[in-house]
Structures are given as C-alpha cells and as structure tokens.
Amino acid sequence: MKTLVVGVGGMTNGGKSTLSKSLHQQIPNSCIIAQDSYFKDDSVVPVDSNGFKQYDMLDALHMDTMMSEVDSWRRDPESFLRQRGLNPELITPTVDTEVFVLIVEGFLIFNYRPLNQLFDKRYFLEIPYDVCKRRRSLRVYTPPDPPGYFDGYVWPMYLKNRQEMESMVSGIVFLDGLKPKEELLATVCEDVFQEMERLREKD
C-alpha cells in the first residue's frame, strides 16, 4: 500500500477543520488527526506577564502523543482506520496500489519539525485580522477568552508563529480563507487526487 500525508494548517478560525472534514468526506481511505485534540490540561498551561494563558505555543500541546498517533497510522493505515470504525475501501485492484491518506489539521503543525518533515502536501488557510477577530468572538471556548485576549495574545502569537513557520518550512500552498468553501475544497482535492494518482502509477 502507499501513503500520503496532507497538512492543513492556518490561523485560528481560518477554516482548517471545515476544509479537513470536507476533504475526509471526499477522499477514500482517509482519516483526520486534529492538533486541537492534544492540548494539555488548563491547569498546566503557563500564564504570561499579562495574565493570558499561553495556549498558542507547542509547549501547550502533547505533541509526543500526537506523533505516536501519526506513527501508528504510518505503520498500518488500514488497521488504524478499522480501530476508528472506518472501513477501508479497495479502490484499486490490489491493496498494494491502494493509497491511504492522513489529513493532519492544526494551527502549529508546520512549526513542529518532526511532524512537518512527514508532510507530502502542505496547505495554510489565511484570513484578514478583522475577519479573524470577528469569527473568534463568535465562538465559545472552554475556558472562555478573557477580555483583550485576541489583541493581547492570540494575534501577536499568530504573527510570531507564522514568521517562524515561514523561516523553516518551504512548499506551503497558501489559501485565501475568504473564498467559498466549495472552491477551496475543489482546489485542494484536485491537487491531492493528482498526487494519489501519481503514487498509484509509481513503482
């Protein structure tokens, strides 16, 4: 069997989860690992000098646990799917030519070197400051964002993390998160399907 690892990164409320879920629905033998599932308990997340919880950094995440999940998929994607109640589909004549796709979604996936080096495809959703702030204000978080959190912590950390990402990672396709969801999905699907076809033909 053949494998393809797709990274869907981007800023907070940029549309990562929506795109990832849609991709999963379109791509046979795919599954999602979401970085947001690996946050450490609130009690151990440090506080900065302004009293803001420092969630937007790698130290706030159980990246070792996330990597073990990714490695588990890489060892045996077929079993990984079955363990999660997903039934593998035989699209090609033999399992040897079947392509299994892992979609890794998260806001710092490209900033973590051991994970970043595994990606075959990288996509990053971006939206303007005002749209991001408005979307963030409409979402309910646990714990909730304190007053001034977006301007005092979230946005500055996004700019810092993005600068770090761009200095260490190449090959990222930047996507305009303001475009219709269907258009974004079609763009990424076409790219991924082409890569899947290339893998099937390669031997």
VENPEZI-V969835 format. One record per pair of residues at least 12 apart in sequence whose ideal C-beta (glycine too) atoms are under 10 Angstrom apart, sorted by the first residue. I is the first residue (numbers start at 1). J is the second residue. If there is no record, write none. Layout:
# VENPEZI-V969835
i = [I I]
j = [J J]
This chain:
# VENPEZI-V969835
i = [1 1 1 1 1 1 1 1 1 1 1 1 1 1 2 2 2 2 2 2 2 2 2 2 2 2 2 2 2 3 3 3 3 3 3 3 3 3 3 3 3 4 4 4 4 4 4 4 4 4 4 4 4 4 4 4 4 4 5 5 5 5 5 5 5 5 5 5 5 5 5 5 5 5 6 6 6 6 6 6 6 6 6 6 6 6 6 6 6 6 6 6 6 7 7 7 7 7 7 7 7 7 7 7 7 7 7 7 7 7 7 7 7 8 8 8 8 8 8 8 8 8 8 8 8 8 8 8 8 8 8 9 9 9 9 9 9 9 9 9 9 9 9 9 9 9 9 9 9 9 9 9 9 9 10 10 10 10 10 10 10 10 10 10 10 10 10 10 10 11 11 11 11 11 11 11 11 11 11 11 11 11 11 11 11 11 11 11 12 12 12 12 12 12 12 12 12 12 12 12 12 12 12 13 13 13 13 13 13 13 13 13 13 13 13 13 13 14 14 14 14 14 14 14 14 14 14 14 14 15 15 15 15 15 15 15 15 15 15 15 16 16 16 16 16 16 16 16 16 16 16 17 17 17 17 17 18 18 18 18 18 18 19 19 19 19 19 19 19 19 19 19 19 19 20 20 20 20 20 20 20 20 20 21 21 21 21 22 22 22 22 22 22 22 23 23 23 23 23 23 23 23 23 24 24 24 24 25 26 26 26 26 26 26 27 27 27 27 27 27 27 27 27 28 28 28 28 28 28 28 28 28 28 29 29 29 29 29 29 29 29 29 29 29 29 29 29 29 30 30 30 30 30 30 30 30 30 30 31 31 31 31 31 31 31 31 31 31 31 32 32 32 32 32 32 33 33 33 33 33 33 33 33 33 33 33 33 33 33 34 34 34 34 34 34 35 35 35 35 35 35 35 35 35 35 35 35 35 36 36 36 36 37 37 37 37 37 37 37 38 38 38 38 38 38 38 38 38 38 39 39 39 39 40 40 40 40 40 40 41 42 42 42 42 44 44 45 45 45 45 45 46 46 48 48 48 50 50 50 50 50 51 51 51 51 51 52 52 52 52 52 52 52 52 53 53 53 53 53 54 54 55 55 55 55 55 55 55 55 56 56 56 56 56 56 56 56 56 56 57 57 57 57 57 58 58 58 58 58 60 61 61 61 61 63 63 63 63 63 63 64 66 66 66 66 66 66 67 67 67 67 69 69 70 70 70 70 70 71 71 73 73 73 73 74 74 74 76 77 77 77 77 77 78 78 78 80 80 81 88 91 91 92 96 96 97 97 97 97 97 98 98 98 99 99 99 99 99 99 99 99 100 101 101 101 101 101 101 101 102 102 102 103 103 103 103 104 104 104 104 105 107 107 107 107 107 107 108 108 108 108 109 109 109 109 110 110 110 110 110 110 110 110 110 110 110 110 111 111 111 111 111 111 111 113 113 116 116 116 116 116 117 119 119 119 120 120 120 120 121 121 121 121 121 121 121 122 122 122 122 122 122 122 123 123 123 123 123 123 123 123 123 124 124 124 124 124 124 124 124 124 125 125 125 125 125 125 125 125 126 126 126 126 126 126 126 127 127 127 127 128 128 128 129 129 129 129 129 131 131 132 132 132 132 132 133 133 133 133 134 135 136 136 136 136 137 173 173 173 175 175]
j = [29 76 77 78 88 92 94 95 96 97 98 99 100 199 77 92 95 96 97 98 99 100 101 196 198 199 200 202 203 29 73 74 77 98 99 100 101 102 118 120 199 27 29 30 77 99 100 101 102 103 119 120 121 192 195 196 198 199 33 70 73 74 100 101 102 103 104 115 117 118 119 120 121 122 20 23 27 30 32 101 102 103 104 105 119 120 121 122 123 188 191 192 195 20 102 103 104 105 106 109 110 115 116 118 119 120 121 122 123 124 169 171 172 20 21 23 32 34 103 104 105 106 109 119 121 122 123 124 125 175 188 35 104 105 106 107 108 109 110 111 116 119 122 123 124 125 126 161 162 165 169 172 174 175 105 106 107 109 110 123 124 125 126 127 158 162 174 175 177 56 107 124 125 126 127 128 129 131 132 135 136 154 155 158 159 161 162 177 55 56 107 127 132 133 135 136 139 141 150 154 155 157 158 107 125 127 131 132 133 134 135 136 137 138 139 154 177 107 124 125 126 127 131 132 135 158 175 177 178 125 126 127 135 175 176 177 178 179 181 184 34 35 36 105 106 107 109 123 124 125 177 32 34 36 105 106 105 125 177 181 184 185 103 105 123 125 175 177 181 184 185 187 188 189 32 33 34 103 104 105 106 123 188 34 103 105 185 181 182 184 185 186 188 189 101 103 105 123 184 185 188 189 192 86 101 103 105 185 185 186 188 189 192 193 99 100 101 103 188 189 192 193 196 88 89 90 91 92 98 99 100 101 196 77 78 81 86 87 88 89 90 91 98 99 100 101 102 196 77 81 86 99 100 101 102 103 192 196 73 77 80 81 84 86 100 101 102 103 104 84 101 102 103 104 105 66 67 69 70 72 73 80 102 103 104 105 106 109 115 66 103 104 105 106 109 58 61 62 63 66 104 105 106 107 108 109 112 115 61 105 106 107 61 62 65 66 69 105 106 60 61 62 63 64 65 66 67 69 106 55 60 61 62 55 59 60 61 62 65 62 55 60 142 143 59 60 57 59 60 61 143 59 60 152 153 157 146 148 149 152 153 146 148 149 152 153 145 146 148 149 152 153 154 157 143 145 146 149 153 153 157 107 141 143 145 149 153 154 157 107 108 153 154 155 156 157 158 160 161 108 111 157 160 161 108 111 112 115 161 108 106 107 108 112 108 109 111 112 114 115 114 104 106 109 112 114 115 112 114 115 118 102 104 102 104 114 115 118 114 118 100 101 102 104 100 102 118 100 98 99 100 101 102 95 98 100 100 102 100 100 196 200 200 200 203 199 200 201 202 203 196 199 200 192 193 195 196 197 198 199 200 196 120 121 192 193 195 196 199 118 119 120 121 123 188 192 116 118 119 122 123 124 125 157 158 161 162 157 161 164 165 122 124 165 169 122 123 124 161 162 164 165 166 168 169 171 172 160 161 162 164 165 168 169 168 169 165 168 169 171 172 169 169 171 172 171 192 195 199 171 172 173 188 191 192 195 165 169 170 171 172 173 174 172 173 174 175 184 187 188 191 192 162 165 166 169 172 173 174 175 177 174 175 176 177 178 179 184 188 158 162 174 175 176 177 178 175 176 177 178 176 177 178 150 151 155 158 159 177 178 150 154 155 158 177 150 151 154 155 150 177 149 150 154 155 150 187 188 191 187 188]
